[in-house]
Amino acid sequence: MRDPHTLSYSIVADLGAGTCRLSLALALYGASSLIAVDADPRLPPLCQRAFESLGLEPPSYLVSMITRAGGPLRHESVGLVVMNPPFGVQRRGADTVFLAYAMGLGAQRIYAILKTGNEGFHTRLAEEHGYRHVVLYRELFPLPATMRHHRSRIRRVEVNVSVFEKIR
């Protein structure tokens, strides 16, 4: 993410922000206008403390669901989206809802952490929305037990770190 052009966009959205780890990294790399979105109302104070502990301005934090019907942000309101959406294991298609919403925002680039195995589907979805999908790399992602349905203390899930670039 060291590409300075990427962070020069005026507004960056972190969808499924949780405790704002991705937002925090972007702020450290120079992003100045951040919006974090997550459905869990317990998380904004944790995000704020993390930013303040490093002397950074916390992002605007919107507690909101992202569903097939939409989310809190308007079309063309952000230039860059980063997201670590639900992987769609517990609720099939949850990752698709996040991706389609992000693409509907019209951002120039979307960086996403997605469970492997659906690359073809993600590529077709990208093409339908006028984006090009590139898998940057694969990684074993440590998923700590934070939800009631998580059975292991830490589960490692194979993920793709992908970029979706607007082509039309």
N, C-alpha and C positions, 0 to 999 in steps of 0.2 A: 504494500500500500504506500510505497514511498513516492509514487507518481504525484508530483505537486499539482498537476493539472486536475487530478481527481478531487483534491481537497479545495480547489479554488471555487467550486460551486458554492453558491450562496447559502444553501440550506441542505443539511444532511439528515436523513431519517434513519433511525435504528428501530426496526420492527421486531417485536418480540424481545424487547431490550432487556428484560429481567433486571439484573443489578448493574447494567450499563457497561459491561466489560468492553464491548465493541466501541461504544461511544467514548469511553475513556481512552482507548487506544487512538481513536481518531483525533480526540482533543490533544493528546500528546504529540501527534503528528501535524497539528496545526489547523484542524477544522475549527472554525469559530462559531458557527451557528448550527446547533444540534437539536433535534427533536427525538425524544425517546418515546416509544409506544409499547405498552404492555397491559394486559388485562388484570394483572394482580395488584391490588391497591396497597399491598404491604411493601412493595419494592421501591417506590420513589424515595423514601427516606434513606435507604441503603445506597442508592445511586448518588444522592446528594452528598452523603458523608464521604463516599469514595472520592468524588471530585474535590470537595473542600479539603480533604486530607492532603491533596497534592497541590492545593492553591489554585485550582481551576474553577471556572464558572460552570455550574451544573447545567445540563441541558433542560429545555422545556420538557416536562414529562407528562404525557397524556395517558391516563388510565382509561383504556378503551379496548374493546374486542375488535379483531379483524375477522370478518365473516364474508361469506359469498355476497352478501348485500353491500359490503364496503367496510370503511373504517373512518377514522377521524380526519384524514388529510385530503385535500383537494387535488384534482388533476393539475399537473405542472406546478405544484407547490414546492417540490424538492428537486435538486439536481442529482443527488446521489442517495442510494438506499443501501444500507447494510442490514443483514438479518441472519439470525440463527433461529429459524422458525421451528415449531414442533415438527418432529421428523415424520409424522403420519403413521407411526407404528400403533399407538393407542387409538387414535382417531384417523382412520384411513382418509387420505387426501388433505390433511391439515396443512401440509407443506405447499400443496397446490393452491390453496386459498390464499396463503401469504404471497406466493409468487405472482399469481394473477393480480392481486391487489397492488403489489409493488409495480408491476408492469403497467397497470392502469393509471398509476401516478404520472407516467411519462418521464421518469428519471432517465438521464443519459446513461448511467451505469447502475447496476445492482450487483452487489457482492453478497453471496449466500452460502451458508453452510448447510448442505443437504445430504441426507442419507444416500449412500450409493445404491445402485441397482435400478435407478429410474432415469438414467441419463438420456435415453431416447425420448422418453415422455417429456422431460424438461426441455430438450431441444425443440420438439414439436410445439410445445406451449410457447416457447420464446419466438419461434417463427410466426406463429399465429398473431402475436402481439407486436411484431416488428422489431424483434431483438435477435441477436446472435448469442448463442450459449457456448462458453468455453470452460472446460474443467481445468482449473489451474493446478490443482494437486489433490491427492487423496491422503487421508490422515485417520489414525485411530483417535476418536474423540472421547475423552473421559466424561461420562455422564453420571454425575453424582445423584444419589437418591434424593430428589427434592419434591417429588409428587407422591401421593398416596399409592398409586399403582406401581411405582418402582419397587422391585423386589430385591435387587442387589445394592450394596452400599455404593459401589462404583461399577458401572458397566461401560465397556469400551465398544463404541459403535463406529463402524467404518463410514466415513463421510467424504464427500467431495467439497472442496472449496471452489466455487464457481463464480464466474462473472457473466453477466448478461449485459450486452452493449446495444444501445438503440441504433438501429440501422435505417429506420424510416419514421 
